[in-house]
Amino acid sequence: MGVVRPARLERATFWFVAKRSIQLSYGRLTRSVYRIPSHFRNPTAMRLATVRRVPPKWDWSAMHTINLTEKFSLFQEQWRPKVVARLNGQEVKLIKVQGVFPWHTHGTEDEMFLVWRGEFRVEFRDRVVRLGPGEMVVVPAGVEHRTAADEEAEVLCFEPAGVRNTGDIEDAQFTAPQGVAL
């Protein structure tokens, strides 16, 4: 957060005063009140200088219930993630899967898969993790893996926004557009 310079203070007094600011919160309105020390008082800075900050813009749509069964019913295509929520730089994606996804890695991002419906597996070079409804696995960054399901499964994926679903590879069939929301 940058320092906001009140218009009524002179440049010489501002830096000293900014270090001694008092934050007062009134619901969604925040005021920064700057008290002028007596040895800095002059006719232009005699009063308290008040600066108003605009409250953060809330995404009110994020504060409603999301029915996952309903959201999964809104699309049919497989291996095409759909974003249903965003938080802290992360995206919550819904994916319908069937068949085998190509081997890939995500260089700096972890991935979490949570099975909503069906049977799902995450294959690593040295082992296979099988998941059922309500089970999850975290794939650490840099670990080569692929996902698969013999029958159609519905999966939630949690990963940072902007991560390509195929990681370090480009695949005409499996690479999906990023940020597609329901």
N, C-alpha and C positions, 0 to 999 in steps of 0.2 A: 504494500500500500504506500503510495507516495505522500509527501507532505503537501497539504493544501495551504496556500498563503492567503490569509485574510486580507481583504482590500484595505482595511483601516490601519494596518500596522506598517510601519516603515521597515525597510529591508534590514537595517541594523538591529532592530529589536526582534525581528521575526525568528531568527535561528535560535536565540536564547529562549524565547517564549515557547517555541514548538517543542522543546525538550521537556517542558513542564506542563504539557496539556493534560486536561482532565476529560475523560470520555463519559458522557451521560447518555443513557439509552431511555427512550420513551417509546416503547412498543416497536414500531417499524422505523421510527425516525431517530437518527443518531446525531447528536450535536457535539462538536469539539469546542470546548470553552478554553480560551487562552487567557490566563491572568498575567497582567503586566506587573513586573516588580516595581516597587516605588522609585528606585533610582533610574528606571527607564521611562517613567511616565513623562508624557509631553501632551500638548493639546490634541494631537491627532490620535493618540493611543490611550486616552484617558479611560475610555469605556472598555468593557469586555468585548472581545472580538468573537463573533459566533459564525461558524461555518456549518452548513447542512450537507450531509452526505445522502445520496440517493440510496435507498435500501436495495439489496440484491434482487434481481428479477427471479422469481420463483417459477418453476415449471409446475403449475397447479395440476396439470394432467397426470403428473407422476404420483400424486397423492390420492389416487383412486384404486379400487380393487381391480386386479387384472385376473380374469378367468382364463386359465391356461387351456382348458378343454375347448372353450369357445375360440380362442386365438388359433389353436392348431386346426380347427375346422375351417378357417378362412383361406387356407392355401393347400395345394395338392403336390406341388413340385418337390422333388427330393434333392437333398444336398444343396439347397438354397436357403441360407440362414435369413431369418426375419427378426429384426430388432423389436423387442416389446418394452424394454426399459433401458435407461441410462443412469448410471450413478458413479460418482468419483472417477470419471474417466474410463469407466468400464461399460460394456454393453451386455445385456442379457438377450441371447438369441434363441429362437426356436428353430429346430431343424427336424425335418422328416428324413429318415435315412432308410435305405435298403440297398444291398449289394456291398461292394468294397470300394473304399476311398483310396486314392493313391498315397504312397509313402511320402512324408514331408516332415519338415521341422519348422519351428518358430524360433528364430534366433534369440530374441530377448523377451518374449512373452510367455507366461504360463497360460494354460488352458484348463478349464474345468468342465467336465461333462456330467450332467445329472439326467438320469433316465426317467421320463415321465410315463411312457407306455411302451411295452414290448421288451425284447431282449437285444442288447447292444454290446459290442466288444471293442476294446481298444487294443490293438496289436503293437507290441514293441518287438525289436529284433530278437530279444532273448526270452520273451514271455507274452502271454495273452491275458488281459483282464476282462472277465465277463461280468456284465452288469444287468440287473433286472430293475423293475420299477422302484424308485426311491433310493437307488444306489448311485454313487458318484465316484469319480476319479479325477485327480489333478495330474496333468501332463506338464512336467517342468520345462522351462525354456531350454531349447537346444537339444531335446530328446526326439530322435526320429520315431515316428509312429504313423499308424493309419487306423481308420475306424471302419467298422463293418457291422452289418445286420443281415441275417438270413431272411427274415420277414420284416415288413415295415415297422419301424420304431420311431417314437417321438422323443427328442432329446433337447434339453436346455444346455446351452453353452455360455459360459461366462469368460470373457476375455477383454483386453483393452480395446477401446474404440479404434477403428482403422486397421485392424489386423485382417490380412487376407486369409480366407479360409483354407487355401492350399499352401500357406506359409511360403517357403522358399522356391516353390515351383509354380509354373504357369501351365494350366491345363485347360484346353478348350471346352471339355465337357464338365469339369468340376469347379473351376474357378468362378466364384459367384460375385455379383456386384456388391460393393460395400455399402453399409448403412441403410439397407432397404427395411423400412419400418412397416408394421401392421397398424 
